[in-house]
């Protein structure tokens, strides 16, 4: 199993980190590189995200691929203006 990219604080706490007071709140999400994760590991749990990532539509056609997009004709556009009769 891959190492977690993020961790969640399991309980609120205040601690000392490199001579400074730090405060973390229950439910807060921190990245793996946060020094508190390694020095105060008892207060953190790996963040697990379940489910499928939503599909992202590709905006352009790949080379040789045709997009299924209807072409608007000149008769349906707002810019089409009929000529006046007799001209």
C-alpha positions in Angstrom: 0.0 0.0 0.0 1.3 3.5 -0.9 2.3 6.0 1.8 -0.5 8.5 2.6 -0.1 11.9 1.0 -2.2 13.6 3.7 -3.0 13.0 7.4 -6.0 14.0 9.5 -5.7 15.2 13.1 -7.5 12.6 15.3 -7.8 14.9 18.4 -7.2 18.6 19.0 -3.9 19.3 20.7 -1.2 21.9 21.4 2.4 20.9 21.4 6.0 22.2 21.0 7.7 21.9 17.6 11.2 23.3 17.2 10.7 25.6 20.2 7.4 27.0 19.0 3.9 26.2 20.2 1.8 24.7 17.5 -2.0 24.1 17.6 -3.9 21.5 15.6 -7.6 20.9 15.6 -9.5 17.6 15.2 -10.4 17.0 11.5 -7.7 19.3 10.2 -5.8 17.8 7.2 -2.0 18.2 6.9 0.4 17.0 4.3 2.9 14.2 4.9 5.9 16.7 5.0 4.5 18.5 8.0 7.1 17.9 10.8 4.3 17.3 13.4 3.2 14.2 11.5 6.5 12.4 12.3 7.2 14.0 15.7 3.7 13.7 17.1 2.4 10.7 15.1 -0.1 9.6 17.8 -2.3 12.6 16.9 -2.6 11.8 13.2 -4.2 9.1 11.0 -3.7 8.6 7.3 -6.4 10.3 5.2 -8.2 7.8 3.1 -10.3 8.9 0.1 -12.6 6.3 -1.3 -14.4 6.4 -4.6 -13.7 7.2 -8.2 -12.3 10.4 -9.6 -14.8 12.2 -11.8 -14.2 11.9 -15.5 -12.8 15.0 -17.1 -13.9 15.7 -20.6 -11.2 16.2 -23.2 -11.7 19.6 -24.8 -10.1 19.0 -28.1 -10.0 16.1 -30.6 -6.9 14.0 -30.8 -5.1 13.8 -34.2 -7.4 11.9 -36.6 -10.3 11.9 -34.2 -13.6 13.5 -35.1 -15.7 15.2 -32.4 -19.4 14.5 -32.4 -20.5 18.1 -32.4 -23.2 19.3 -34.7 -22.2 22.1 -37.1 -24.5 25.2 -37.0 -25.6 26.3 -40.4 -25.6 29.9 -41.6 -29.5 29.8 -41.5 -29.5 29.2 -37.7 -27.0 31.8 -36.6 -28.0 35.2 -35.3 -25.7 36.9 -37.7 -27.7 35.8 -40.8 -29.7 38.6 -42.3 -31.7 38.2 -45.5 -31.1 40.6 -48.2 -33.8 43.1 -48.9 -36.0 42.3 -52.0 -35.0 44.0 -55.2 -31.3 44.4 -54.5 
